[in-house]
Amino acid sequence: MRFDYGAGRVLIDDESRAIYDSSIDHQRAILYLQDMEEPEGVMVFSLDTGEWIRTIRFPTGGGPGELPQGYAGMSAGRNGRLYVSGLARILLFDDAGQYMGNWTPRAPERRGAVCDFDGKPAVPAIKGVVRRSGDGDETVGPGVAAMRGLPRSQARAMEDLLWSSRIACTPNAAYVVTTHADDTDSLTVYYRSGRMGTLQIPAELVESGRLTTGPRINTDGRGNVVFAEIPDVRLIRIGGYQTVGAVLDPGSGCHAMIRNPEVDAYEYSFRGIHADSAVVAVLYMEEGEEMGRKALTFFDHAYKVGLYPLHRVSGEPCPGMLPTVEPVRSPRSTDRSGLKGPIAK
């Protein structure tokens, strides 16, 4: 599948913005953004209209509704909840953006990884997942308890690996990927029943990710796992990255690759899927001159976000996956100028 920049709409277009992180509430069509306009807050927008709804604020500090070390990550939860994570503490907000409480899981610090696991926040742990429950932390995964007896040096090595882990959840399973020196080619799956398994990342995405720190993961609201974005480029590939993500049915293993219609994909950041469209951010870019030649400088923040239809380019669709996605239109429709669709109103 690939994006169609000739259709869809721009939700946000403001060069004064510096958008770094995002999360999607599929049930309520809400887009959460972490913008440097509010470094101690999350801005809430409608995916239907692009309208700003509210800003949820959380000061840096040690108080009940504060993060001691500042913002590190977030995840939309069930019934309109939002989980905002620091390196250790997680803040819980309701569907109106009101503070509900906080949770510090009995797990090593991590760079913001959190998800909604069957209605409760959960984080990656060593060889498993720690989930909040009504009577304390619940460990999910057969290896969590066994790791407690490891020598400190070995446990510390595992904690370092966990620091850059990423997590996505459905009601019945938590999917965890770690980032390390070796190529990441699979997710570890921890089921609510206590079972553990693995899920292969599509080979084409693994190949694209060899020069990066690997894909971020989330879900599409239908139980499928979405591999989204090239989050951190380690080495520049001439021509950019055309393969920018994938959608995978964890039950069957059937998957669809997601491609940018233009090979030069540095400017476009695929953030996830909502309904049958891709949520795409445009990274801020400056044109300049270096040694008499035109030079483009790409920054790690976005100023524009659009919602653009996905179209099937080839292959047979996975049963039940994105059922409203249609074959690609002919002639090919591509706008190289950076998501210049109509502004949502």
ABEGO torsion letter per residue (X at the ends): XBBBAABEBBABBBAABBBABBBBBAAAGBBBBBBAABAABBBBBBAAAGBBABBBBBBBEABAABBAAEBABBBBBBGGBBBBBBAABBBBBBAAGBBAEBBBBBBBBBBGBBBBBGGBBBBBBBGEBBBBBAAEBBBBEAAAAAAAABBAAAAAAAAAAAAABBBBBBAABBBBBBBBABBBABBBBBBAAGBBBBBBBBAAAAAAAAABAEBBBBBAGAGBBBBBEBABBABBBBGEBABAEBBBBAAAGBBBBBBBABABAAABBBAEBBEABBBBBBBBBBBBBBGGBBBBBBBABBABBBBBBBBBABEBBBBGBGAABBBBBOBBBBBAAGGABBBBX
